[in-house]
Amino acid sequence: MDPMKLHFDIRDIFRAPRLALSGKKILVFVQALLVGYANYLILTYISFALAGYTFSETWSQYGLYPCLYGNPGPWYAYLIYWIGSIILLLSINFGCTAVSRITFKQLKGDEFYSSGDAWKYTRKHWHPVVFTSVSFAFILIFFFGLAAVFALLGKIPFVGEFLFVIPYLLYFFGAIFTIYTAVVFVVSFLYAPAIIAAYEEDTMGTVFNSYSITWSQPWRVILYHHVLIPIGALAGFIFVKFWIAGYHLINSFFGCDWFMGTKLANIVAYASNIVCPSSICNSLTACFSSCTSACCANLSGCVLTPTNADLASISGTETVAGVLLAVFLFLLILTAIGYVLSICSVGETLMFIIFKKKSDDDNILERKDEDDLEDDDENDFSLDDDDTVENNDSTDTGDDTTSSEENSTE
């Protein structure tokens, strides 16, 4: 199939919610979130245990959403906690790379590129996903370390004053470049998955393209995100509303007095208390800030507890059913988060394709990627085999003719 026709301007960003509404893209993010969340959950509960908290008190306060930040604890407990947080962030980055690859293939006209193929590509190119951020961190550490060395030289009596004043312009432009690198570091978080997936770059190439985008396309980065964020928020809001409408429809139909009644109310109430505990806002306060908690205080309304529930009289089978239902509700929450992340990933991929067209006049949708080159190599190899077979057949025929002529001569 031919590549999708793009305008290569801001109008293409409006396609992001529609392109992101794909089962395999949302599935990729659900898989990434599950892996990252499982590691984060286990390591965070371990960090709470190392900090001296029991499992029961941690569960009663945080439930499925533990966060050590803001709680007292030793350095090794926080080390375990931050390792879990980094694994969760890396899992999301791997998911972004896989979805960007699916989007890139879709824009090229390949609608049959599967999530398995995308994960295979991501496993093959995991190095730049990880080491791009590490490279920027080392660049910043190098400049700050160099500044510390010169600052120590400035303490030398009599000479230190001149060692500070004479190369002052060097210090100044070094500080400007450090600030610029910090900005590029932030930009790389947005575009590194798209660069790796669509342009098939390694670590150094991803770093270079991040610098190039920040330098040549700063206003487009800002303008396009002023379009992507509102339409992404609106699309995510509509998506969640449909999820909530389906949830309420099931509760209204199955929970009427003619059918399950109080039994369903107890099951749903128990499940919703697991997935959306009342203490979640307190956890968000500890993890982020009071402002974030105020913004998230209404999230508990996404899964409402039925008013006619009586958890004091809930039976054992209803409790088990509530736990199973909590698993499904949690997966549905992950699909909503996955759709929002999918919008962001698709939008960043579209932006990168537009930026390459604008800056280098390079339509990367018309370029052959590594999958196309592998197919060409396989086709060339099969053609070579066919030619070899034909040559062998012709050689055998020639040998038979020669043998016949010799026999007739005799």
C-alpha positions, 0 to 999 in steps of 0.5 A, a space after each residue: 500500500 502507498 504511504 498515507 497522505 500527510 500535509 506535513 503541518 499542524 493539521 496532521 496533529 489532529 489525526 493523533 486521537 483517531 490513529 491512537 484509537 487502535 486496539 494493538 497500540 493500546 494493548 502495547 501500552 497495557 503490556 508495558 504498564 503491567 510490566 512496569 507497574 508490577 516491578 514498581 509495586 513489588 520494589 516499592 513494598 520491599 522499600 517500605 519493608 526496609 523502611 520499617 513499615 509492615 505490609 498491612 499498614 502499608 496496604 491499608 494506607 496505599 493499597 495498589 498505589 504505594 509511594 515511599 516518597 515523603 515517608 521517612 526511610 533509610 537511603 537503601 530503601 529509597 534506592 530500591 524505590 527509585 529503581 522501581 520508578 526507573 523501571 516503570 519509566 523505562 517500560 513506558 518508554 519501551 511502549 512508546 517506542 513500540 507504538 511509534 514503530 506501529 504508527 510509522 508502519 501504518 503511515 507507510 501503508 502497512 496496516 498489518 504490522 503487529 504488536 509482536 513485530 513492534 516489540 521485536 523491533 524494540 527489543 532489538 533497539 533497546 540500547 538507544 531507548 536506555 542510553 540516550 537519557 544516560 548520555 544526556 545525564 553524563 553530559 550534564 554531570 561532565 559540565 557540572 564536574 568541570 565547573 566544580 574543578 574551576 571553582 576549586 581552582 578559584 580558591 587558590 590565593 592570589 591566583 584564583 581571582 584571575 583564574 575566575 576573571 580571565 576565562 569568564 566568557 568561557 564559563 558564561 557560554 559553558 553555562 548557556 550550553 549546559 542550560 541548553 543541554 538540560 532543555 534538550 534532555 527534556 525534549 529527548 524524552 518526548 521525541 527519542 522513541 519516535 526518532 528510534 522507531 521512525 528514523 532507526 537511529 542509535 544512541 548518538 544519532 538520537 542525541 544528535 537529532 534531539 539537539 537538532 529538533 531543539 535548535 531548528 524547531 523550537 516554536 513548532 515544538 511549542 505550537 504543536 504541543 499546544 494543539 496535541 495536549 488539548 485534543 488529547 485531553 478531550 479525546 481521553 475525557 470522551 474515552 473515559 466517559 464511554 468506559 464509565 457509561 458502560 460501567 454504569 449500564 452494567 451496574 444498572 441492569 444487573 443490579 436491579 432488584 429483579 436480578 442480582 440486587 445487593 449481591 452485585 452492589 457488594 461485589 462492585 463496592 468491594 472491587 471499587 474500594 480496591 481499585 479506587 481507595 479513599 486514601 489514594 489522594 493522600 498517596 498522591 499528596 505524598 508522591 507529588 504535591 497538594 496541587 496534584 492531589 487536588 486535581 486528582 481528588 475527583 478521580 475516585 468518581 471514575 468508578 463509583 461505589 453503589 449506594 445500596 452496598 452492605 460490605 458488613 454482610 458480604 459473603 466469602 464468594 462475593 469477596 472472591 468475586 470482588 477481587 476478580 472484578 478488581 483485576 478487570 477494573 484495573 485493566 480497564 483503567 490501564 486501557 484508558 491510560 494506554 489510550 492517552 499515552 497512545 495519543 501522545 506517542 502518535 502525536 510525537 511520531 507525527 511531529 518528528 516526521 513533519 520536522 524532518 520534512 520541514 528541516 531536511 526536506 526528507 519524507 521518511 515515509 518514502 524511505 526504505 526501513 530495515 524491514 524493507 531492506 531485509 525483504 529485498 535481500 531475501 528476494 534477491 537471495 531467492 532470485 539468485 537461487 532460481 538463476 543457479 537452478 536454471 544454470 544447473 539445468 542448462 548445464 545438465 542439458 548441455 552435458 546430455 547433448 554432448 554425451 549423445 553426440 559422442 555416442 553417435 560418433 562412435 
